[in-house]
Structures are given as structure tokens and as C-alpha cells.
Amino acid sequence: MNRVTDERSGTSGRRSFIAKASALSAASLLSLPRAAVAEPPPEAEEAVWTPDPAGYEGMELVYDTTETASTYQPAFAEHTELVAIPRYVLYLQGGLIAVVALIAFAIGMLAGGAILTQPPAPAAAQACVIQGSVTYASGPRNLPDEGAVIAILPQTQSMLDEKAPVAGLRPDDPTPGDTHRGIAILRDLGGAYARADANGRFQLQLPDRGRYLVLVVSSRSQVRSIEEIQTGDILKLGPYFDNAADLLGNHRYKLTQESVRGDRGLDVAFE
């Protein structure tokens, strides 16, 4: 009887132990609150020494205003718009500026020289008076060559718009008036035309100085042969007259180139 009772009490004790162990395991898995752990006691605060204000009367507080390492900024921080350029770039720019300056100086010298060496403005026109006499030989004497033709023609390389008609300008023609078409054309060209008077004298006026062809055709003296008339002279007179050969006819003549710089005399004698 007692054995049976002991076996039952032993079985119930094992069951009770297993149940308790299972309950403890379940509580740990379910994170049941544990018993609170006591916190360590607070540390003791250090004692702070407070000076006596009575001992600092009459003193003045001075604050250190120097910049500390934490607030220091480099000098270049204020010039953030500056760009660093290598030294050789500055030298190269300086050389280019010098070359451009030299080229501009040379161009200025050339331009200034061209301006200074320009030809001077032409002088104002100066009228010139040509006067003289025409004579021809008659035996031992020189007689006035009345009616001789004197034509002074400006030398030009340009083509003339109109040639002077020789009719009325020849030595055998009556002395023409100032309104003659041929005389007007010669005057417009800058030349002049005149006939010798009974004393063989003449006078005419040129509008300006320059180089001229001077033609004097005798009215009394005639050529001995047609060969005396030079073809080259006819070609020289061709640009001014419509028929230069007819103007000369069979009369003796003299054609010269003269440089007129002012009033001057002109005497012509035919042998």
C-alpha cells in the first residue's frame, strides 16, 4: 500500500517538475518581463570654486578679439572671381601686343609718308602774252610778212572732240574774225591764233603756262619743192586741224616745240 502511494507521489513530482520547466521555457520565449536590475548610484559632483567678487573691484574685463583657427579664412577667399594664369601666357600676350604695336607703327609711318609725299596742288592758271614779228628775206632785206599765220597749240595726248576747219585760216585767206569756228575751237583747247599785221607784228594771249606747238606759216615765202614739207609735221598737226596739208599749202613754215613759262617774245624770219 505504501509502495503504491510512493510511486504515485514520485510520478506526480516528476510531472510537476516538467510542467514548471515547460512554463519557464515558454516565459523566456514570450519575453516576459524580468526582474528589475538596480541602477548604480550617481557619481558625486566635483566642487566648483567661486571667487569672492569683493576682491575684483576696479578691474575691467578685456575680451580676446583675435581670430581663432576655426574662423580664419585665407586672403584669396575674398577674390573668388580671379583666375590663375601661367607666367608663360602673360609673356606670350605681351609679345603679341608688342608685335601688333610695331605693325601699327609701320603702317602709320607708310600712310603718313604717302600723305606727306603727295604731289602739290597745281598752281593757279597764269595767262601769258606772246608777241613778236614775222619777216621774209627779199634780196638783202627782211620785209614784214603781212598775213603770216601764227598758231600756238597746247601739247596733249588726249583725242580732241572736234578739229578746227582750215578754211579761212590759211595764209591766202582773208584775215578771219574772232567768231571763226576754227579760232573758237583752238581757243577752247587752250591755244591761240593770230595773223601778222602790215608791219609783220602779232600778239596773242595763252590761258596758262605749259608746253606748246608753235606753227608759223609765211604768206610771202613759198617752198621750192613739195619735199620741204615734212610728213611728220603733218602728223603732228593732224589732231588739231581737219586738213593740215591744206593749211600749209606750198608756203614755207616753221613748227617748233616751246615751253612757255610767262610772257615772252617770238621773232621768226624766213629766208
VOBA-1610 file (N, C-alpha, C; in pm, whole numbers, padded with zeros to 5 digits, always signed):
BEGIN
Met+00085-00120+00000Met+00000+00000+00000Met+00086+00123+00000Asn+00184+00114+00087Asn+00276+00230+00094Asn+00357+00240-00033Arg+00389+00132-00096Arg+00469+00135-00221Arg+00391+00201-00331Val+00261+00165-00332Val+00182+00225-00438Val+00173+00373-00418Thr+00158+00411-00293Thr+00149+00556-00266Thr+00276+00627-00302Asp+00393+00564-00273Asp+00522+00632-00305Asp+00539+00646-00456Glu+00497+00542-00528Glu+00513+00552-00675Glu+00428+00664-00731Arg+00305+00678-00676Arg+00220+00786-00726Arg+00276+00922-00691Ser+00323+00936-00570Ser+00378+01068-00532Ser+00503+01097-00613Gly+00586+00991-00647Gly+00706+01016-00729Gly+00667+01055-00869Thr+00561+00991-00922Thr+00519+01026-01060Thr+00466+01167-01066Ser+00383+01205-00964Ser+00331+01341-00963Ser+00441+01443-00946Gly+00547+01409-00871Gly+00657+01505-00854Gly+00732+01527-00985Arg+00751+01425-01061Arg+00819+01443-01190Arg+00733+01524-01284Arg+00603+01502-01282Arg+00513+01577-01368Arg+00514+01725-01330Ser+00511+01747-01199Ser+00514+01888-01154Ser+00642+01956-01197Phe+00757+01887-01193Phe+00887+01946-01233Phe+00888+01977-01382Ile+00837+01884-01459Ile+00836+01904-01604Ile+00745+02020-01641Ala+00631+02033-01574Ala+00538+02142-01603Ala+00599+02276-01572Lys+00669+02280-01457Lys+00731+02407-01420Lys+00841+02445-01520Ala+00918+02340-01559Ala+01026+02370-01656Ala+00968+02417-01788Ser+00860+02356-01832Ser+00798+02399-01959Ser+00745+02539-01948Ala+00683+02572-01833Ala+00631+02709-01815Ala+00743+02810-01817Leu+00860+02778-01758Leu+00973+02872-01758Leu+01027+02893-01900Ser+01033+02783-01976Ser+01083+02797-02115Ser+00988+02882-02199Ala+00857+02858-02179Ala+00762+02939-02254Ala+00769+03084-02218Ala+00790+03113-02092Ala+00800+03254-02049Ala+00920+03323-02111Ser+01033+03247-02119Ser+01152+03309-02181Ser+01131+03333-02330Leu+01064+03242-02399Leu+01037+03260-02540Leu+00942+03374-02564Leu+00846+03396-02477Leu+00749+03504-02492Leu+00800+03636-02438Ser+00928+03645-02399Ser+00992+03769-02348Ser+00911+03827-02235Leu+00883+03754-02142Leu+00815+03803-02024Leu+00908+03893-01947Pro+00861+03996-01885Pro+00949+04088-01812Pro+01022+04016-01701Arg+01153+04063-01700Arg+01236+04008-01594Arg+01235+04098-01473Ala+01299+04050-01375Ala+01307+04130-01250Ala+01394+04250-01274Ala+01360+04371-01228Ala+01434+04496-01247Ala+01568+04486-01180Val+01670+04546-01253Val+01807+04550-01201Val+01829+04685-01140Ala+01889+04692-01029Ala+01912+04820-00958Ala+02018+04898-01031Glu+01993+05036-01053Glu+02089+05124-01119Glu+02197+05163-01022Pro+02319+05187-01075Pro+02429+05228-00985Pro+02401+05366-00929Pro+02454+05392-00814Pro+02432+05523-00751Pro+02499+05633-00832Pro+02439+05756-00839Pro+02500+05868-00914Pro+02635+05906-00856Glu+02723+05951-00954Glu+02856+05993-00911Glu+02846+06125-00835Ala+02936+06142-00748Ala+02939+06266-00669Ala+02991+06380-00754Glu+02925+06500-00758Glu+02968+06617-00834Glu+03090+06679-00770Glu+03184+06730-00860Glu+03303+06797-00811Glu+03268+06934-00755Ala+03342+06974-00664Ala+03319+07105-00602Ala+03371+07213-00694Val+03295+07324-00715Val+03333+07437-00800Val+03370+07554-00713Trp+03493+07613-00738Trp+03538+07726-00657Trp+03483+07854-00716Thr+03418+07930-00637Thr+03360+08059-00678Thr+03438+08169-00613Pro+03500+08258-00695Pro+03580+08365-00632Pro+03492+08466-00561Asp+03558+08538-00472Asp+03488+08641-00395Asp+03482+08768-00480Pro+03362+08819-00516Pro+03354+08939-00601Pro+03420+09060-00540Ala+03429+09066-00406Ala+03487+09184-00343Ala+03634+09201-00377Gly+03701+09092-00412Gly+03844+09103-00440Gly+03875+09150-00581Tyr+03775+09167-00669Tyr+03798+09206-00808Tyr+03735+09339-00841Glu+03714+09422-00738Glu+03656+09553-00766Glu+03759+09642-00837Gly+03713+09727-00935Gly+03800+09817-01009Gly+03867+09753-01130Met+03848+09624-01149Met+03905+09558-01265Met+03811+09567-01384Glu+03870+09557-01507Glu+03794+09565-01632Glu+03817+09439-01712Leu+03710+09388-01763Leu+03718+09267-01843Leu+03762+09302-01984Val+03863+09234-02038Val+03914+09252-02173Val+03894+09122-02249Tyr+03823+09130-02362Tyr+03793+09011-02439Tyr+03894+08997-02553Asp+03938+08879-02575Asp+04031+08849-02683Asp+03955+08846-02816Thr+03989+08943-02903Thr+03918+08953-03032Thr+03996+08893-03148Thr+04110+08834-03122Thr+04187+08774-03232Thr+04113+08656-03289Glu+04132+08641-03421Glu+04063+08532-03489Glu+04127+08400-03454Thr+04046+08305-03428Thr+04095+08172-03397Thr+04113+08092-03524Ala+04172+07977-03508Ala+04197+07893-03625Ala+04069+07851-03694Ser+03960+07840-03614Ser+03835+07794-03673Ser+03767+07899-03759Thr+03792+08033-03727Thr+03730+08141-03805Thr+03822+08202-03908Tyr+03950+08158-03920Tyr+04046+08215-04015Tyr+04011+08173-04157Gln+04017+08270-04247Gln+03994+08243-04388Gln+04113+08295-04468Pro+04160+08221-04568Pro+04274+08269-04648Pro+04239+08395-04726Ala+04346+08473-04761Ala+04325+08602-04828Ala+04259+08586-04964Phe+04289+08477-05033Phe+04233+08460-05167Phe+04086+08424-05163Ala+04030+08397-05045Ala+03888+08361-05039Ala+03799+08480-05074Glu+03853+08605-05055Glu+03773+08724-05086Glu+03772+08754-05236His+03859+08690-05316His+03872+08718-05459His+03844+08590-05537Thr+03725+08544-05524Thr+03689+08420-05593Thr+03671+08440-05743Glu+03664+08569-05791Glu+03647+08591-05934Glu+03779+08587-06011Leu+03893+08579-05942Leu+04022+08576-06008Leu+04050+08437-06064Val+04128+08437-06176Val+04165+08311-06241Val+04317+08304-06246Ala+04373+08195-06211Ala+04517+08177-06215Ala+04563+08152-06358Ile+04666+08227-06404Ile+04718+08216-06540Ile+04866+08185-06530Pro+04916+08090-06608Pro+05060+08062-06605Pro+05141+08182-06651Arg+05265+08189-06606Arg+05351+08303-06638Arg+05382+08311-06787Tyr+05401+08196-06854Tyr+05435+08199-06996Tyr+05322+08257-07080Val+05197+08242-07033Val+05084+08302-07105Val+05093+08454-07102Leu+05131+08508-06986Leu+05148+08654-06977Leu+05258+08703-07069Tyr+05371+08628-07075Tyr+05480+08666-07165Tyr+05435+08660-07311Leu+05357+08556-07345Leu+05309+08543-07482Leu+05217+08658-07520Gln+05128+08696-07431Gln+05039+08808-07458Gln+05116+08938-07474Gly+05216+08958-07388Gly+05298+09078-07400Gly+05370+09084-07533Gly+05423+08968-07580Gly+05490+08965-07709Gly+05396+08996-07824Leu+05274+08941-07819Leu+05176+08969-07924Leu+05139+09117-07928Ile+05121+09176-07812Ile+05088+09320-07807Ile+05201+09402-07867Ala+05327+09363-07838Ala+05440+09437-07893Ala+05445+09425-08045Val+05419+09303-08098Val+05421+09284-08243Val+05312+09366-08311Val+05192+09366-08253Val+05081+09445-08309Val+05115+09594-08307Ala+05178+09638-08199Ala+05215+09780-08189Ala+05317+09817-08297Leu+05415+09729-08322Leu+05515+09757-08425Leu+05452+09762-08565Ile+05360+09667-08592Ile+05294+09666-08722Ile+05210+09793-08741Ala+05137+09833-08636Ala+05057+09955-08646Ala+05146+10078-08667Phe+05262+10079-08601Phe+05354+10191-08617Phe+05407+10197-08760Ala+05442+10079-08816Ala+05492+10077-08954Ala+05386+10123-09052Ile+05261+10076-09033Ile+05153+10120-09122Ile+05132+10270-09111Gly+05137+10321-08988Gly+05122+10466-08971Gly+05232+10545-09040Met+05355+10494-09033Met+05465+10564-09100Met+05447+10563-09251Leu+05405+10447-09305Leu+05385+10441-09450Leu+05271+10533-09495Ala+05160+10530-09417Ala+05048+10615-09454Ala+05085+10763-09442Gly+05156+10797-09334Gly+05196+10936-09318Gly+05292+10981-09426Gly+05385+10890-09466Gly+05476+10925-09574Gly+05405+10945-09705Ala+05303+10858-09729Ala+05228+10874-09854Ala+05152+11007-09856Ile+05099+11047-09739Ile+05026+11173-09733Ile+05121+11291-09753Leu+05240+11281-09688Leu+05334+11392-09697Leu+05397+11403-09835Thr+05407+11289-09907Thr+05471+11293-10038Thr+05372+11309-10152Gln+05250+11346-10122Gln+05154+11369-10229Gln+05199+11487-10315Pro+05173+11479-10444Pro+05214+11590-10531Pro+05143+11719-10492Pro+05213+11829-10502Pro+05150+11957-10465Pro+05034+11990-10558Ala+04944+12067-10505Ala+04828+12107-10585Ala+04874+12192-10704Pro+04812+12173-10818Pro+04853+12251-10935Pro+04838+12400-10910Ala+04935+12471-10964Ala+04933+12616-10947Ala+04819+12678-11026Ala+04777+12792-10980Ala+04669+12862-11049Ala+04713+12901-11189Ala+04617+12902-11280Ala+04646+12938-11419Ala+04701+13080-11427Gln+04802+13096-11512Gln+04864+13227-11531Gln+04869+13257-11681Ala+04794+13356-11721Ala+04790+13393-11862Ala+04926+13446-11907Cys+04961+13413-12031Cys+05090+13455-12087Cys+05066+13526-12221Val+05138+13633-12243Val+05127+13710-12368Val+05249+13679-12453Ile+05222+13639-12578Ile+05329+13611-12674Ile+05319+13716-12785Gln+05427+13785-12806Gln+05429+13887-12913Gln+05564+13881-12985Gly+05560+13921-13110Gly+05684+13918-13188Gly+05658+13966-13331Ser+05742+13918-13423Ser+05733+13961-13562Ser+05768+13845-13654Val+05718+13858-13779Val+05747+13757-13883Val+05797+13835-14005Thr+05912+13794-14055Thr+05970+13860-14172Thr+06014+13754-14274Tyr+06038+13799-14396Tyr+06089+13709-14501Tyr+06199+13784-14576Ala+06289+13708-14629Ala+06404+13767-14699Ala+06367+13800-14843Ser+06394+13921-14880Ser+06373+13965-15018Ser+06500+14036-15061Gly+06590+13959-15125Gly+06719+14016-15157Gly+06799+14034-15029Pro+06860+14150-15015Pro+06940+14174-14894Pro+06855+14221-14776Arg+06726+14237-14799Arg+06644+14293-14692Arg+06547+14190-14636Asn+06504+14212-14512Asn+06397+14134-14448Asn+06272+14222-14441Leu+06168+14179-14510Leu+06045+14257-14517Leu+05939+14196-14426Pro+05843+14280-14382Pro+05734+14227-14299Pro+05652+14124-14375Asp+05624+14012-14307Asp+05546+13904-14370Asp+05400+13924-14331Glu+05337+14020-14399Glu+05198+14051-14367Glu+05107+13933-14400Gly+05016+13903-14309Gly+04922+13794-14330Gly+04974+13657-14288Ala+05099+13650-14236Ala+05153+13521-14192Ala+05065+13464-14080Val+05055+13332-14076Val+04972+13262-13977Val+05058+13224-13857Ile+05008+13256-13739Ile+05073+13215-13613Ile+04969+13138-13532Ala+04994+13010-13510Ala+04903+12924-13433Ala+04983+12855-13322Ile+04938+12872-13200Ile+05004+12808-13084Ile+04907+12705-13028Leu+04951+12578-13023Leu+04864+12465-12989Leu+04916+12395-12864Pro+04834+12374-12763Pro+04880+12304-12642Pro+04907+12157-12673Gln+05018+12104-12622Gln+05051+11963-12643Gln+04965+11876-12550Thr+04897+11780-12608Thr+04808+11691-12532Thr+04809+11553-12595Gln+04784+11450-12510Gln+04778+11313-12559Gln+04635+11265-12579Ser+04541+11344-12535Ser+04401+11303-12545Ser+04346+11335-12683Met+04247+11259-12723Met+04180+11282-12852Met+04085+11401-12841Leu+04089+11486-12941Leu+04004+11603-12941Leu+03867+11568-12998Asp+03765+11632-12941Asp+03629+11605-12987Asp+03604+11660-13127Glu+03667+11774-13158Glu+03643+11838-13287Glu+03771+11904-13334Lys+03797+11892-13462Lys+03915+11955-13523Lys+03875+12089-13586Ala+03972+12179-13586Ala+03946+12312-13642Ala+03948+12307-13795Pro+03845+12359-13861Pro+03846+12364-14008Pro+03949+12466-14056Val+04026+12431-14161Val+04134+12518-14206Val+04083+12626-14303Ala+03962+12610-14351Ala+03910+12713-14442Ala+03896+12845-14367Gly+03961+12950-14417Gly+03961+13080-14353Gly+04081+13101-14263Leu+04156+12992-14234Leu+04275+13005-14150Leu+04405+12998-14231Arg+04397+12972-14360Arg+04516+12961-14444Arg+04576+13099-14474Pro+04705+13105-14505Pro+04768+13236-14532Pro+04706+13310-14650Asp+04653+13240-14747Asp+04595+13305-14864Asp+04453+13353-14838Asp+04391+13314-14727Asp+04255+13356-14696Asp+04256+13493-14629Pro+04146+13566-14643Pro+04136+13693-14569Pro+04144+13668-14419Thr+04188+13767-14347Thr+04201+13752-14201Thr+04064+13724-14140Pro+04049+13613-14068Pro+03918+13577-14013Pro+03888+13661-13888Gly+03761+13667-13854Gly+03722+13737-13732Gly+03732+13644-13610Asp+03710+13702-13493Asp+03720+13623-13369Asp+03610+13517-13358Thr+03503+13534-13438Thr+03392+13438-13430Thr+03412+13317-13522His+03524+13310-13589His+03550+13197-13678His+03548+13067-13596Arg+03487+12964-13655Arg+03473+12837-13583Arg+03609+12775-13550Gly+03702+12782-13644Gly+03834+12724-13619Gly+03907+12793-13504Ile+03897+12928-13500Ile+03962+13003-13391Ile+03898+12968-13258Ala+03764+12953-13255Ala+03696+12920-13130Ala+03738+12782-13078Ile+03757+12687-13170Ile+03799+12552-13128Ile+03940+12556-13069Leu+04031+12628-13137Leu+04168+12638-13085Leu+04171+12708-12950Arg+04086+12808-12933Arg+04081+12879-12805Arg+04028+12788-12694Asp+03928+12706-12728Asp+03875+12614-12627Asp+03978+12508-12587Leu+04069+12474-12676Leu+04174+12377-12644Leu+04283+12437-12556Gly+04282+12568-12542Gly+04388+12634-12466Gly+04497+12692-12554Gly+04468+12705-12685Gly+04564+12760-12777Gly+04524+12900-12822Ala+04586+12945-12931Ala+04558+13080-12982Ala+04595+13085-13130Tyr+04534+13185-13201Tyr+04557+13203-13344Tyr+04566+13353-13371Ala+04661+13390-13459Ala+04676+13531-13495Ala+04735+13540-13635Arg+04719+13661-13697Arg+04778+13691-13827Arg+04868+13814-13811Ala+04980+13813-13883Ala+05072+13925-13875Ala+05012+14047-13947Asp+05036+14163-13888Asp+04981+14284-13948Asp+05073+14335-14059Ala+05048+14459-14106Ala+05126+14514-14217Ala+05272+14531-14181Asn+05304+14543-14055Asn+05442+14556-14010Asn+05503+14420-13970Gly+05426+14315-13995Gly+05475+14183-13960Gly+05465+14152-13811Arg+05397+14239-13734Arg+05387+14220-13589Arg+05260+14140-13555Phe+05267+14074-13445Phe+05150+13999-13395Phe+05156+13994-13243Gln+05043+13966-13184Gln+05033+13949-13038Gln+04914+13857-13009Leu+04934+13764-12924Leu+04826+13673-12882Leu+04847+13635-12735Gln+04741+13582-12675Gln+04744+13551-12532Gln+04707+13404-12510Leu+04786+13338-12428Leu+04760+13199-12388Leu+04698+13195-12248Pro+04609+13101-12221Pro+04542+13099-12090Pro+04631+13053-11975Asp+04740+12980-12006Asp+04822+12928-11896Asp+04961+12892-11950Arg+05052+12868-11858Arg+05186+12824-11894Arg+05182+12676-11935Gly+05290+12630-12001Gly+05297+12491-12041Gly+05379+12473-12167Arg+05368+12352-12223Arg+05440+12319-12345Arg+05344+12328-12464Tyr+05393+12390-12571Tyr+05307+12417-12686Tyr+05381+12385-12816Leu+05300+12356-12918Leu+05349+12353-13056Leu+05326+12491-13116Val+05433+12550-13172Val+05424+12683-13232Val+05440+12669-13383Leu+05331+12705-13456Leu+05331+12695-13602Leu+05327+12836-13661Val+05423+12866-13747Val+05426+12994-13819Val+05434+12961-13969Val+05333+13009-14045Val+05326+12982-14189Val+05339+13116-14261Ser+05439+13126-14349Ser+05463+13251-14422Ser+05357+13268-14531Ser+05319+13396-14552Ser+05226+13425-14662Ser+05299+13472-14786Arg+05429+13504-14776Arg+05504+13558-14889Arg+05606+13458-14943Ser+05664+13381-14855Ser+05768+13290-14898Ser+05708+13153-14925Gln+05746+13097-15041Gln+05692+12967-15081Gln+05805+12865-15089Val+05763+12740-15079Val+05862+12632-15083Val+05909+12612-15226Arg+06033+12568-15241Arg+06087+12539-15374Arg+06046+12401-15421Ser+06020+12310-15323Ser+05982+12174-15358Ser+05885+12122-15252Ile+05795+12037-15297Ile+05699+11979-15204Ile+05767+11893-15099Glu+05890+11851-15127Glu+05963+11767-15033Glu+06002+11844-14906Glu+05996+11974-14912Glu+06030+12053-14793Glu+05925+12037-14683Ile+05807+11994-14722Ile+05702+11972-14622Ile+05721+11833-14562Gln+05745+11826-14434Gln+05772+11702-14364Gln+05642+11629-14329Thr+05641+11501-14363Thr+05523+11421-14330Thr+05500+11415-14179Gly+05609+11409-14104Gly+05597+11405-13958Gly+05529+11529-13903Asp+05553+11646-13965Asp+05489+11769-13919Asp+05339+11765-13946Ile+05302+11710-14060Ile+05159+11698-14090Ile+05091+11607-13988Leu+05159+11499-13948Leu+05103+11409-13848Leu+05089+11479-13712Lys+05182+11565-13678Lys+05173+11638-13552Lys+05056+11736-13552Leu+05029+11796-13667Leu+04920+11893-13676Leu+04785+11826-13701Gly+04787+11700-13739Gly+04664+11629-13771Gly+04560+11629-13660Pro+04597+11611-13532Pro+04494+11609-13427Pro+04424+11743-13407Tyr+04479+11854-13460Tyr+04422+11986-13434Tyr+04341+12039-13553Phe+04380+12003-13677Phe+04316+12059-13796Phe+04257+11946-13881Asp+04150+11980-13950Asp+04084+11878-14031Asp+04163+11846-14157Asn+04251+11940-14202Asn+04335+11916-14321Asn+04464+11996-14305Ala+04559+11935-14234Ala+04684+12006-14204Ala+04763+12034-14332Ala+04762+11944-14428Ala+04837+11965-14552Ala+04783+12085-14628Asp+04652+12103-14627Asp+04592+12217-14696Asp+04625+12347-14623Leu+04639+12339-14491Leu+04676+12460-14415Leu+04816+12507-14453Leu+04909+12416-14477Leu+05045+12454-14513Leu+05054+12493-14661Gly+04982+12420-14745Gly+04986+12450-14890Gly+05127+12439-14943Asn+05166+12542-15021Asn+05302+12547-15077Asn+05384+12658-15012His+05345+12694-14889His+05415+12802-14817His+05522+12744-14724Arg+05620+12823-14704Arg+05720+12785-14606Arg+05661+12800-14465Tyr+05711+12717-14377Tyr+05657+12718-14239Tyr+05768+12676-14142Lys+05742+12699-14016Lys+05829+12654-13907Lys+05740+12598-13797Leu+05772+12477-13753Leu+05697+12410-13646Leu+05797+12372-13537Thr+05780+12429-13419Thr+05872+12405-13308Thr+05791+12375-13180Gln+05860+12315-13085Gln+05804+12291-12952Gln+05864+12394-12857Glu+05779+12465-12788Glu+05823+12571-12697Glu+05765+12549-12558Ser+05843+12582-12457Ser+05797+12579-12319Ser+05770+12722-12275Val+05646+12752-12248Val+05606+12888-12212Val+05589+12896-12060Arg+05668+12978-11997Arg+05661+12995-11851Arg+05615+13136-11811Gly+05589+13217-11909Gly+05545+13354-11883Gly+05542+13433-12013Asp+05528+13564-12000Asp+05528+13648-12119Asp+05663+13636-12190Arg+05658+13632-12320Arg+05783+13618-12396Arg+05765+13671-12537Gly+05880+13693-12603Gly+05879+13740-12742Gly+05911+13625-12836Leu+05867+13638-12961Leu+05888+13535-13060Leu+05906+13603-13195Asp+06028+13595-13250Asp+06059+13654-13381Asp+06097+13541-13478Val+06034+13541-13595Val+06058+13437-13695Val+06094+13505-13826Ala+06202+13455-13889Ala+06247+13511-14019Ala+06262+13399-14119Phe+06195+13412-14233Phe+06206+13313-14342Phe+06309+13363-14443Glu+06394+13275-14487Glu+06495+13312-14585Glu+06437+13314-14726
//
